[in-house]
Amino acid sequence: MGTGIHLVGHEPLLYRELTALENLDLYGRLYRIDERRERIGMLLERFGLWDARHQRVSSYSRGMTQRLALCRALLHQPSLLIL
């Protein structure tokens, strides 16, 4: 289990001009996550976004954006996730 708390609110807090992969890679670098590429791939697969990983977030439906926000929230394995 990781450390820290993460909140997922109404706003997804994603960069709409970036792709899902670019967003998660950016947050992974900010959190200094070891093996972030493997973790990103696993999360995108788990949330059904693997095939859309190279599309800009601005082209995503609301549901896809929410799933990507969950991927971002779970990326650093927080000990508490508030939805």
BASE-790201 format. One line per 10 residues: number of its first residue (from 1); their letters; for each residue x, y, z of N, C-alpha, C. Coordinates in nm, 2 decimals. Each point is the difference from the previous one (the first is absolute). Example, Ala and Ser with C-alpha at 12.3 -4.5 7.8 and 13.67 -1.06 7.14 Angstrom:
1 = as = 1.32 -0.57 0.78 -0.09 0.12 0.00 0.09 0.12 0.00 ~ -0.04 0.11 -0.07 0.09 0.11 0.00 -0.08 0.11 0.08
//
This chain:
1 = mgtgihlvgh = 0.08 -0.12 0.00 -0.08 0.12 0.00 0.09 0.12 0.00 ~ -0.05 0.11 -0.07 0.08 0.12 -0.01 -0.02 0.09 0.12 ~ 0.04 0.12 -0.02 -0.02 0.10 0.11 -0.08 0.12 -0.05 ~ -0.06 0.07 0.09 -0.07 0.12 -0.04 -0.14 -0.02 -0.03 ~ -0.07 0.11 -0.02 -0.14 0.00 -0.03 -0.02 0.07 -0.14 ~ -0.10 -0.05 -0.07 -0.03 0.06 -0.13 -0.15 0.02 -0.01 ~ -0.04 0.12 -0.05 -0.14 0.03 -0.02 -0.04 0.01 -0.14 ~ -0.11 -0.06 -0.04 -0.05 0.01 -0.14 -0.13 0.07 0.01 ~ 0.00 0.13 -0.04 -0.12 0.08 0.00 -0.07 0.01 -0.13 ~ -0.09 0.09 -0.02 -0.08 0.02 -0.12 0.09 0.03 -0.12
11 = epllyrelta = 0.10 0.09 0.02 0.09 0.04 -0.10 0.11 -0.11 -0.01 ~ 0.03 -0.05 -0.12 0.10 -0.11 -0.01 0.15 0.04 0.02 ~ 0.03 0.13 -0.01 0.13 0.05 0.02 0.10 -0.07 -0.10 ~ -0.04 -0.01 -0.13 0.08 -0.05 -0.10 0.03 0.11 -0.10 ~ 0.11 -0.02 -0.08 0.03 0.10 -0.10 -0.07 -0.05 -0.13 ~ -0.10 0.07 -0.04 -0.08 -0.05 -0.12 0.07 0.00 -0.13 ~ 0.11 0.08 -0.01 0.07 0.00 -0.13 0.10 -0.11 -0.01 ~ 0.03 -0.07 0.11 0.09 -0.12 0.01 -0.08 -0.13 -0.02 ~ 0.07 -0.10 -0.04 -0.06 -0.13 -0.01 -0.01 -0.07 0.14 ~ -0.07 -0.11 0.01 -0.01 -0.07 0.13 0.14 -0.04 0.05
21 = lenldlygrl = 0.08 -0.05 -0.10 0.13 -0.05 0.03 0.09 0.12 0.05 ~ -0.01 0.11 -0.07 0.08 0.12 0.04 -0.04 0.05 0.14 ~ -0.13 0.01 0.03 -0.05 0.04 0.13 0.06 -0.09 0.11 ~ -0.02 -0.13 -0.02 0.04 -0.09 0.11 0.16 0.00 0.01 ~ 0.07 0.01 -0.11 0.14 0.01 0.01 0.05 0.12 0.08 ~ -0.07 0.12 -0.03 0.04 0.12 0.07 -0.03 -0.01 0.15 ~ -0.11 -0.05 0.04 -0.03 -0.02 0.14 0.09 -0.10 0.06 ~ 0.04 -0.11 -0.07 0.09 -0.10 0.05 0.14 0.06 0.02 ~ 0.04 0.09 -0.08 0.13 0.06 0.02 -0.01 0.10 0.12 ~ -0.11 0.07 0.01 -0.01 0.09 0.12 0.00 -0.08 0.13
31 = yriderreri = -0.07 -0.11 0.00 0.00 -0.08 0.12 0.12 -0.09 0.02 ~ 0.09 0.00 -0.10 0.13 -0.08 0.00 -0.03 -0.14 0.02 ~ -0.09 -0.06 -0.08 -0.05 -0.14 0.01 0.10 -0.09 -0.07 ~ 0.05 -0.09 0.07 0.09 -0.10 -0.06 -0.08 -0.09 -0.09 ~ 0.05 -0.04 -0.11 -0.07 -0.09 -0.10 -0.13 0.06 -0.04 ~ 0.00 0.13 -0.02 -0.13 0.07 -0.03 -0.06 -0.05 -0.13 ~ 0.08 -0.03 -0.10 -0.06 -0.05 -0.13 -0.07 -0.13 0.02 ~ 0.05 -0.09 0.07 -0.07 -0.12 0.03 -0.13 0.02 0.07 ~ 0.00 0.09 0.10 -0.12 0.03 0.08 -0.10 0.08 -0.08 ~ 0.04 0.09 -0.09 -0.09 0.07 -0.09 -0.07 -0.10 -0.09
41 = gmllerfglw = 0.08 -0.09 -0.06 -0.06 -0.10 -0.09 -0.10 -0.09 0.07 ~ 0.03 -0.04 0.12 -0.10 -0.08 0.08 -0.12 0.07 0.03 ~ 0.01 0.13 0.04 -0.12 0.08 0.03 -0.09 0.03 -0.12 ~ 0.07 0.03 -0.12 -0.08 0.03 -0.12 -0.07 -0.13 -0.04 ~ 0.06 -0.11 0.01 -0.06 -0.13 -0.03 -0.12 -0.03 0.09 ~ 0.02 0.02 0.13 -0.10 -0.03 0.10 -0.13 0.09 -0.02 ~ 0.02 0.12 -0.04 -0.11 0.09 -0.02 -0.05 0.02 -0.14 ~ 0.05 -0.09 -0.09 -0.05 -0.01 -0.13 0.04 0.12 -0.09 ~ 0.11 0.06 0.02 0.05 0.11 -0.07 0.12 -0.03 -0.09 ~ 0.05 -0.12 0.00 0.12 -0.03 -0.07 -0.01 0.04 -0.15
51 = darhqrvssy = -0.11 -0.04 -0.06 -0.01 0.03 -0.15 -0.01 0.15 -0.03 ~ -0.04 0.08 0.10 -0.01 0.15 -0.02 0.12 0.07 0.06 ~ 0.10 -0.06 0.04 0.11 0.06 0.07 0.07 0.11 -0.08 ~ 0.00 0.00 -0.13 0.07 0.10 -0.08 -0.10 0.11 -0.05 ~ -0.12 0.00 0.05 -0.10 0.10 -0.04 0.01 0.11 0.11 ~ -0.02 0.13 -0.05 -0.01 0.11 0.09 -0.12 -0.01 0.09 ~ 0.02 0.04 0.13 -0.11 -0.01 0.09 -0.12 0.08 -0.04 ~ 0.02 0.11 -0.08 -0.11 0.08 -0.04 -0.09 -0.08 -0.09 ~ 0.04 -0.11 -0.06 -0.09 -0.08 -0.08 -0.07 -0.11 0.08 ~ 0.03 -0.01 0.13 -0.06 -0.10 0.08 -0.15 0.04 0.04
61 = srgmtqrlal = -0.08 -0.11 0.02 -0.13 0.03 0.06 0.02 0.03 0.15 ~ -0.11 0.04 0.06 0.01 0.03 0.15 0.04 -0.12 0.08 ~ -0.06 -0.12 -0.04 0.04 -0.12 0.07 0.14 -0.04 -0.02 ~ 0.05 0.01 -0.12 0.15 -0.03 -0.02 0.08 0.09 0.08 ~ -0.03 0.13 0.01 0.07 0.10 0.07 0.00 -0.03 0.15 ~ -0.11 -0.05 0.05 -0.01 -0.04 0.14 0.09 -0.12 0.03 ~ 0.00 -0.09 -0.09 0.08 -0.12 0.02 0.15 0.03 0.00 ~ 0.03 0.10 -0.09 0.14 0.04 -0.01 0.04 0.07 0.13 ~ -0.09 0.08 0.06 0.02 0.07 0.12 0.03 -0.10 0.12 ~ -0.08 -0.11 -0.01 0.03 -0.11 0.10 0.13 -0.06 -0.02
71 = crallhqpsl = 0.04 -0.02 -0.12 0.14 -0.05 -0.03 0.10 0.09 0.06 ~ -0.01 0.13 -0.02 0.09 0.10 0.05 0.00 -0.01 0.16 ~ -0.12 -0.02 0.06 0.00 0.00 0.14 0.06 -0.13 0.06 ~ -0.01 -0.11 -0.07 0.06 -0.12 0.05 0.14 -0.03 -0.04 ~ 0.06 0.09 -0.08 0.13 -0.02 -0.06 0.11 -0.01 0.11 ~ -0.01 0.08 0.11 0.10 0.00 0.10 -0.05 -0.09 0.12 ~ -0.10 -0.08 -0.02 -0.05 -0.10 0.10 -0.02 0.07 0.14 ~ -0.10 0.09 0.00 -0.02 0.07 0.13 -0.06 -0.09 0.10 ~ 0.02 0.02 0.13 -0.05 -0.08 0.10 -0.15 0.03 0.02 ~ -0.04 0.12 -0.04 -0.14 0.04 0.01 -0.04 0.07 -0.12
81 = lil = -0.11 -0.04 -0.06 -0.06 0.06 -0.12 -0.14 0.05 0.03 ~ -0.02 0.13 -0.02 -0.13 0.06 0.03 -0.06 0.04 -0.13 ~ -0.12 -0.05 -0.02 -0.08 0.02 -0.12 -0.12 0.09 0.03
//
